[in-house]
Amino acid sequence: MDSIIGVKYNGGVVIAADSNNARSILVYQHNLDKISQIAPNAILGLSGPNADLVSFSEYISKNLKLYSLSNPGQDLSTKAIASFCRNTLAVALRKGPYQVQTLLGGWDVSPSTEDGEGSMYFLDYMGSLQKVNYGIQGYASNFALSVLDREWREGLTKEEAIKIIDNCINVLDTRFLISQPTFTIKSASKDGVKVEREVVAKYGVERNN
Amino acid sequence: MARRYDSSTTTFSPEGRLHQVEYAIEAINNAGTCVGLRCSDGLILASERKVTSKLLAPVKTSEKTYKISDECVLSVAGLSSDASILIGQARLEAQRYLYQYGEPMPVEQIVTQICNYKQSYTQYGGLRPFGCAFLFAGYDTFHGMQLYQTDPSGNFSGWQATVIGANNSSGKSFLKNEYNKDDAGIPDVKEGLKLAVKCLNKTMDSSGNGPEKYELFVMREKEGGGVEHKTLTKEEVKDIIDKVEEEGKAAADA
């Protein structure tokens, strides 16, 4: 039921997630942050049961922290983080799978130049890994993927990327049965991870009476 | 008195020393010599082949230089049987890392892992330390081309140029003088190979050795990523030996 939307732009990646925490027909809370910062330059947007989101993102971020403490100055690239996530999911699949569908966004300093590059990866719970420029996890993909297909292009600015995400959210508001009143948005770029839109709780809808 | 502390690797002598470990290090100082050189356009590992018997079948590829991964190579001084256990371990670790992270293992991490393994044999009871030292040559995106030296105690260090094995101290002092002489900059591979052969000539017992006594290996960065490994052929080695001899004669004449 969760919606995770990710867009790569020139200089980084933005990921948006609805802030509902729900199970079956019940919404538990409206201000859940489903985008976790797992490394200094990497964010993970997760969709799935709350327990799995928490345990998976903690497992990944704590392992990355351990790695950076054991190997100072050799931080893992986004590709390596993606590969590690994939492996974790693939190993768990035959034991107790993490029911998580994720989008991983990160920014890497390129060793040859002073500059860097953003990259994004699409991961499902079975451990399939895809490098993408834009992606959506959840039912939202049925509605909004066409918006991204039409509007994404090379060389977007961050503002343009967020505008595209807002267009996706508009489509969801119009056509998606499930109410997702608020979204959080985070970016990963050379400035690290930034919260572009805070988690806010919004209860109920405005009626016309 | 010291004898009492010789047999066990895990017991300190009253002077605070681990004799077995020191003996292992000493054993390597009698082994075939290996030279490592960082060059402006690559890395060189040069080793001395000990030809023990004329009847022994000549090795087809190499007996001292082993590929660990696509971007890491090591050469061995000491017991090659002990070394092959560690080489197997290093290859396994490097591939495990590649499997886990989809990227090659940084060189220092391979070295650290192997040295941790070596160290454990100086601490846990009933085992003897590995009787071998390594020169690791490797490439990663963090520090580029790198050269490391390890010993049986589990110590390791990074170098621009170094020597392990027999007469390593005379080899090292030779390199101290000749490598980056007068701050003229570090040599390129072409110059480095000659320097490595000269260095081996200093450390080897007999002079005027044939090309079968040398094993020369070069690692270079490939254009567009990756690393090129090259073990020089007998003819190429002979070529370098001849050049070194010529230069030696010319210097003597001058």
HADDOCK unambig.tbl for C-alpha pairs under 7 A between the chains (distance, minus, plus):
assign (segid A and resid 74 and name CA) (segid B and resid 142 and name CA) 6.49 0.50 0.50
assign (segid A and resid 80 and name CA) (segid B and resid 101 and name CA) 4.47 0.50 0.50
assign (segid A and resid 80 and name CA) (segid B and resid 102 and name CA) 5.79 0.50 0.50
assign (segid A and resid 80 and name CA) (segid B and resid 103 and name CA) 6.27 0.50 0.50
assign (segid A and resid 81 and name CA) (segid B and resid 101 and name CA) 6.73 0.50 0.50
assign (segid A and resid 83 and name CA) (segid B and resid 100 and name CA) 6.44 0.50 0.50
assign (segid A and resid 83 and name CA) (segid B and resid 101 and name CA) 4.92 0.50 0.50
assign (segid A and resid 83 and name CA) (segid B and resid 102 and name CA) 5.68 0.50 0.50
assign (segid A and resid 84 and name CA) (segid B and resid 100 and name CA) 5.53 0.50 0.50
assign (segid A and resid 84 and name CA) (segid B and resid 101 and name CA) 5.15 0.50 0.50
assign (segid A and resid 87 and name CA) (segid B and resid 100 and name CA) 6.24 0.50 0.50
assign (segid A and resid 111 and name CA) (segid B and resid 141 and name CA) 6.48 0.50 0.50
